[in-house]
Amino acid sequence: MKIYTKKGDKGTTQLIGGTRVPKNTLRIEAYGTIDELNSYIGLIRDQEIDNEYIDQLLEIQDRLFTLGALLARDPEKQKMKLPELVESDITNLENWIDTMEEKLEPMTSFVLPGGHTTVSYVHIARCVCRRSERIISELNENSQVSEIVMAYVNRLSDYLFVLSRKLTLDLKAVEQPWKPRM
């Protein structure tokens, strides 16, 4: 199989199911942003962090491929068998969040992104995750998106925020609270 097909040279791409659509449609933007998020997760995974988080991030990357495939299929032609997200995928994120939060000081203010390069990568991933959530939410207004897809992306952004705080602690970086000028 060649990597190039030349079928997209005129600005269209094919959904799972065979339908060709313009590359700038909301559905393409949705799964393209999930792909971007997956790349940032890979960048975080490549940092010197605890193996526990590397294993979690690998699982998340797998789920993001599943999520991307679900978004890439034509909702009118859903004949192809694809992997699915399940409720335990969300529960895993919640359990990981709860475990990390047990070791963190309670938040008393917003936190400024940064403090360590690895932490900054996590904040970037969190922002991309939030953008994907906004795009998927808009897509859902026109073409039904599974509730579990929307819930997973929402919970993943929470996980990434807590991971940024936990890595700040692990890496002995300074968590900088936002002090609004009044």
C-alpha positions, 0 to 999 in steps of 0.5 A, spaced: 500 500 500 502 506 497 502 512 502 500 517 497 493 515 493 493 522 490 485 522 491 486 528 496 489 532 491 483 536 490 481 538 497 477 532 499 478 526 503 474 519 504 471 517 510 470 510 513 464 508 509 467 511 502 464 518 502 468 523 500 468 530 503 472 536 503 478 536 507 475 542 511 469 539 514 467 539 521 468 532 522 475 532 519 477 538 523 474 533 529 479 527 528 484 531 525 485 535 532 484 528 536 490 526 531 494 533 533 492 531 541 495 524 540 502 527 537 502 531 543 501 525 548 506 522 545 511 528 546 509 527 553 510 520 553 517 521 551 519 525 557 523 522 563 517 521 567 514 515 571 513 509 568 506 509 571 504 515 567 507 512 560 503 506 561 497 511 562 499 515 556 500 509 551 493 507 553 490 514 552 493 514 545 490 507 543 483 510 545 485 516 541 486 512 535 479 509 537 476 515 538 479 518 531 476 512 527 469 513 530 469 520 528 472 518 521 466 514 519 460 516 515 455 516 520 450 514 514 454 508 513 456 505 519 457 497 517 465 497 518 466 494 525 470 498 529 473 498 536 469 502 541 470 506 547 467 503 553 465 506 560 471 503 563 475 507 559 472 513 562 473 510 569 480 509 568 481 516 567 477 518 573 481 513 577 488 515 575 485 523 577 483 520 584 490 517 585 494 523 583 490 528 587 491 524 593 498 526 593 496 534 591 495 540 595 488 542 594 487 548 589 486 555 592 487 558 585 488 558 578 495 555 576 499 558 570 501 553 565 509 552 565 514 551 570 518 545 567 518 543 559 514 537 561 509 540 564 508 545 559 507 540 554 502 537 558 498 544 558 499 544 551 496 537 550 490 539 555 489 546 551 488 541 544 484 537 548 479 542 550 479 545 542 477 538 540 472 538 545 469 544 542 469 542 535 466 535 537 461 539 541 459 543 534 459 537 530 454 533 535 449 539 533 449 537 526 451 530 526 450 525 532 456 524 536 456 518 541 455 521 548 461 516 550 466 520 545 464 527 548 465 524 555 472 521 554 474 527 551 472 532 557 475 527 562 481 527 558 482 534 559 481 533 566 486 528 567 491 532 563 490 538 568 491 533 574 497 530 570 500 537 569 500 538 577 502 531 579 508 532 574 510 539 577 510 536 584 514 530 581 519 534 577 520 539 583 517 545 579 514 551 582 506 551 581 505 558 580 498 560 582 494 566 578 494 572 582 489 577 578 491 584 579 485 588 582 
